[in-house]
């Protein structure tokens, strides 16, 4: 039960609103447990669990592509929304692991879901990509350029993980999540406030050095693991907590709400210690935080939409709730949104 009166959020009445009207997700069948990893690198379940909160993660099959996982999540969202592919005007796919550098992986998804009328675009903002996509999508809806926007976050991080590095290989998993954005005619505010930001000065604390035009993979460097995730863990932790707490405060202020008004927080599913630190600094009970990282690990751009779909379908959030979404990723990039469900 709410102990304090509910605040009235601010809204831009001159523009039509954009709401998340449906969600969907997909995770691969294969489970890779902490005990499984202990057979691969020098680690164990206790070491991983106490430092991250992760117990297992999903790993895509060799022939299971990012676009295929994206399409399965999208089709689940479309079914919930009761729409067909030809009703989608725009597909925004956030990923750090595209099927290939070009064309956009969103184009492959377009053909798989029959979105014949959609424009397609990939977003590269690492773990923050899905919320960047939500912000971009709502702008198209508010401007009357699009009526239906499909936003996807999908990753096959197993393809860019160094499975010999115990500090990173224990963290990541594969999967996809999706959301359908539309204007609702029931006076719902939908996306109330957003904040997106970046700081390239910290690009070298979470990055993949090889595979781009700066450092192509060659016969000479093929064994150097340059096309895998690199991370300075302590620095990432510090920056993540600081940025995500600041983002929560900014989005709350923009919305004219307080932490007491928020019914559910869906944070980036990277590390339990980060989530606990955010809860402590915001003086919010952990009961308000929806957490599934124990089952999936860090799925980067897919983490927020997978958690959002599980919270939605599991009844954790209901119509009229205020939901705070907040994330952080390489770039550095971070983002937050408050949604009236």
Secondary structure, DSSP 8 states (H G I E B T S, - for coil): ---S--------TTS---EEEEEEEE--SEEEEHHHHHTTSS--HHHHHHHH---EEEE--TT--HHHHHHHHHHHHHHHHT--GGG--EEEEE-SS-SSSSS-HHHHHHHHHT-TT-EEEEE--GGGHHHHHHHHHHHHHHTTS-SEEEEEEEEEGGGG--TT-HHHHTTB-EEEEEEEEE--SS----EEEEEEEE-GGGGGGEE--SSSSSS---TTTTTS-TTS-EE-HHHHHHHHHHHHHHHHHHHHHHHT--GGG-SEEEE-SS-HHHHHHHHHHHT--GGGB---HHHH-B-TTHHHHHHHHHHHHTTSS-TT-EEEEEEEETTTEEEEEEEE-
